[in-house]
Structures are given as C-alpha cells and as structure tokens.
Amino acid sequence: VVENLILGGRTGVTTWRYLNTLTDFRSRDDVFTYLIHLGYLAYDNRREECWVPNNEVLLEWQSAISILPEYKETDRIIEGSRDLVSATIRGNEEAVAEALDRAHALVSSYRNYNNEGALQSAVYLAYMWALNRYACFKELPAGRGIVDIVYAPLASVDKAEYPALIVELKYNKTPSIAMEQIKEKRYFDVLTRYTGEVLLVGINYDPETGTHQCRIERHVKDALSASDIYAQNS
C-alpha cells in the first residue's frame, strides 16, 4: 500500500473508527487517518480515499522509508529509479531497457506478466523517482491521439537539467513504432506552454523474450507551435 501511494496511487481508508490517540492504533485505517490529520495524506471524503498530496510530502515519505529496514527493497527501487531518470536524460537507451526489465519482474506475477497493464505498471514503478522533479500525466489527449505518459518538469526545476519527457508504450511491436506515433499524432501539442528541450521516449515490451527495448530522441521546443517544431525536426 505504501509503495502504491509513493507511486501516486490512492488507497481506501475508513476514518470514522479513529479514536484520536497516539497510543492506540488498532488498524491500518487508524494510522492513515492520523497521517491525514497531520497533512501527510490528502483525503477524498466522497470516495473515502487518501493519497500523497504533493511533491514536498512525497520527499518526506521517501526519506522515512529509506531508514526503515522493512522497506529496504522499496528504498533500493527508489534509488534505482533515480539512476533510470538520469540514464533517460542522458539518452542511454540500453540502461533504460534493462531497468524496465527489472521493474516489470517486480510488479508482475506469472499470470499477468505479458499484458499491457503490467507494462504500464512497470514504467510507473521504474520512474518513481521522477515524481521528485516532474508532474506526471497519464493518458492525456494530445494532438491527434492519446499520449501514454508525460513528465513535465516542476516550476522549481531547472528545465536544462530535467527536460520534459513524452513517453509512448508499445506491446509486441517496436520502439520505432512508438516513436513514429509520437510524431505522427503530434504529441508535442500536449506541451502547449512549454519551451525548452523535450525527450521523446518510445518503449516496447517483447513478450517472447520478456525484455524491453527503448528509443530516445532529443528535440527542442521553442515559441513556435508543436506542429512547426515537428516539421523542423522530421
């Protein structure tokens, strides 16, 4: 559950049983309710769900996990994710593919390993650390289609160091097909107010080999329209 929250997910919580005490936690719901009161979790009263509210609190969660022995594996995943973000920005396609191989194995069972949902979960897990520098948007309408994932750098982040990422996922195809779709569908349009470097990341999962392939292209988006930029770089 904690790992899901750190990945940007939500979890159900029953708040009405909490006795407002620091010494008598009887369930997970009591702990989460207390964290809601402290501001470490946001709460949706209508849906009865909680989630990590912002980037600053996310950093606190990650820091807490790093010193708890029972979350040693989670901390290792976070550190590996930081290396993956760095490898992506450097354009190291092989390192990205290998990191996704490891993440895919962590989030999937034998029965659901070879499906697109498992691929999406693997990518979200592998790029967990990116949430410290980026806002993550999933399945956004863009141009002539739906872009799978967009990582937009936070306002406080240096875009020269952490450029925007447009990620397209493919299952049993090729990363080149993913890259072509980003361009043909004009997924640049999702970054209408963004100027600076943009990395296009095409990822494919091959169910026969159980491995991932990655292709990364670097483009610069200026004050012109996304369509003009695509034309200049094609």
Buried (B, 14 or more C-beta within 10 A) or exposed (E): EBBEBBBBEBBEBEBEEBEEEEEEBEEEBBBBBBBBEEEBBBBEEEEEBBBBBEBEBBEEBBEEBBEEEEBEEBBEBBEBBBEBBEBBBEBBBEBBBBBBBBBBEEBBEEEEBBBEEBBBBBBBBBBBBBBBBBBBBBEBEBBEBBBBBBBBBBEEBEBEEBBBBBBBBBBEBBBEEBBBBBBEBBBBBBBEEBEBBBBBBBBBBBEEEEBBBBBBBEBEBEEEBBEEBBEEBE
